[in-house]
Amino acid sequence: MGQDGGKAWQEILYDVRDRVATVTLNRPDKLNAWTSVMSEELKAALAKADADEAVRAIVITGAGRGFCAGADMSRLSSAAAGKTSLMVMDKAPTEGIEANFAQRCSYLLGVTKPIIAAINGPAAGIGLVIALYCDMRFMAAGAKLTTAFARRGLIAEHGMAWMLPRLIGPMHALDLLYSARSVEAAEAETMGLVRALPAEGFADAVHARAAEIANLSSPRSTRIIKKQVYEAMFQSLAEATVIANREQERCRDTEDFREGVAHFLEKRAPDFTGR
């Protein structure tokens, strides 16, 4: 059982180092199979990291040899026997642009800090869905992912049918969804779904990428850029440009803009405040 500042975590671990919060799915004996407890704890951990000024980037990974093998099979077996529902129906809003960032998994897009998925081992079903809603995905060489759903008599869950084609195009998305085949990191990289890194030293390499963002980029800039990118999915080009022009003008009077110019001219490391 993990613990953070007096809070006991049952199925995740939480650690902050170098301005990077690492959230580790922690059921290694089950390849970190997804449960309702894990779902709630991940959401709470991301909210904690988002509210912490000492955190400027977030990594999600898995304990042991897996990332997340999908839903715990005991839940699927119970549903197949007609004993439980497959879904806990959300009461999330369905109208307005903010509704797009308030669904069961899409809330990750609304977290204001960069989120990186460190796919250290098998990622399937809901595990892959969580990775899709991260801003970047790094995958250990040799690791495998699968949508899994079609081979369980299920459909593309949690907005995956919307998200996946936008990341890799309709043909690749339908290939992965129709076949539910296992795809290694190298092929996933050719699709543009992940960036593959050597398995040896994988966790340290992903942490280094996250720490570079956390320590060299303005947290104000990354916060606004993330909002721009995801809201632009629901905007016209003209709307996105008008917003960019407005945000660019606001930069002029910020501490981070002044520091961004100063550290470049003075040839030193930046000291951004996020303001």
SULVENLIN-V512230 format. One record per backbone hydrogen bond with DSSP energy under -1.0 kcal/mol. CO is the residue of the C=O (numbers start at 0). NH is the residue of the N-H. E is the energy in kcal/mol with one decimal. If there is no record, write none. Layout:
BEGIN
CO_NH_E + CO_NH_E
END
This chain:
BEGIN
1_8_-3.1 + 3_6_-2.4 + 6_3_-2.9 + 10_25_-3.0 + 12_23_-2.4 + 14_21_-3.3 + 16_19_-1.8 + 18_55_-3.1 + 18_56_-1.1 + 19_16_-2.5 + 20_58_-2.8 + 21_14_-1.8 + 22_60_-2.4 + 23_12_-1.9 + 24_62_-2.6 + 26_29_-2.2 + 26_31_-3.0 + 27_30_-1.3 + 30_68_-1.9 + 33_71_-2.3 + 34_38_-2.2 + 35_39_-2.2 + 36_40_-2.5 + 37_41_-2.6 + 38_42_-1.8 + 39_43_-2.2 + 40_44_-2.6 + 41_45_-2.4 + 42_46_-1.9 + 43_47_-2.2 + 44_48_-2.5 + 45_49_-2.4 + 46_50_-1.7 + 51_54_-1.7 + 56_20_-2.5 + 57_115_-2.9 + 58_22_-3.3 + 59_117_-3.1 + 60_24_-2.9 + 62_65_-1.0 + 67_123_-2.5 + 69_33_-3.1 + 71_74_-1.4 + 71_75_-1.3 + 72_76_-2.8 + 73_77_-1.8 + 74_78_-2.2 + 75_79_-2.6 + 76_80_-1.5 + 77_82_-2.5 + 78_81_-1.6 + 95_98_-1.3 + 96_99_-1.2 + 97_100_-1.7 + 98_101_-1.5 + 102_106_-1.1 + 104_107_-1.8 + 105_108_-1.6 + 113_57_-2.4 + 114_134_-1.7 + 114_135_-1.4 + 115_59_-2.8 + 116_137_-2.9 + 117_119_-1.4 + 118_139_-2.5 + 121_66_-1.6 + 121_67_-1.9 + 122_145_-2.1 + 123_126_-2.3 + 124_128_-2.1 + 125_129_-2.4 + 126_130_-1.6 + 127_131_-2.2 + 128_132_-1.4 + 130_133_-1.4 + 135_116_-3.0 + 136_194_-2.2 + 137_118_-3.2 + 138_196_-2.4 + 139_142_-2.3 + 142_184_-1.6 + 143_122_-1.8 + 144_182_-2.7 + 145_124_-1.2 + 146_148_-1.0 + 147_150_-1.0 + 148_151_-2.1 + 148_153_-2.6 + 156_159_-2.4 + 158_161_-1.3 + 158_162_-2.5 + 159_163_-2.5 + 162_166_-1.1 + 163_167_-2.3 + 164_168_-2.1 + 168_172_-2.2 + 169_173_-2.8 + 170_174_-2.1 + 171_175_-2.4 + 172_176_-2.4 + 173_177_-3.2 + 174_178_-2.0 + 175_179_-1.4 + 182_144_-2.2 + 183_187_-2.4 + 184_188_-2.2 + 185_189_-1.4 + 186_190_-1.4 + 187_192_-2.1 + 188_191_-1.0 + 194_138_-2.3 + 196_140_-2.6 + 198_201_-1.6 + 200_204_-2.2 + 201_205_-2.4 + 202_206_-2.4 + 203_207_-2.2 + 204_208_-1.7 + 205_209_-2.5 + 206_210_-3.0 + 207_211_-1.8 + 208_212_-1.6 + 209_213_-2.6 + 210_214_-2.1 + 211_215_-1.9 + 212_216_-1.6 + 217_221_-2.5 + 218_222_-1.8 + 219_223_-2.1 + 220_224_-3.0 + 221_225_-2.3 + 222_226_-1.6 + 223_227_-2.7 + 224_228_-2.8 + 225_229_-2.1 + 226_230_-2.4 + 227_231_-2.1 + 230_233_-2.0 + 231_234_-1.5 + 235_239_-2.4 + 236_240_-2.3 + 237_241_-2.3 + 238_242_-2.1 + 239_243_-2.1 + 240_244_-2.5 + 241_245_-2.1 + 242_246_-2.7 + 243_247_-2.5 + 244_248_-1.7 + 245_249_-1.6 + 246_250_-1.2 + 250_253_-2.1 + 253_257_-1.7 + 254_258_-2.6 + 255_259_-2.4 + 256_260_-1.9 + 257_261_-2.3 + 258_262_-2.9 + 260_264_-2.3 + 261_265_-2.6 + 262_267_-2.0
END
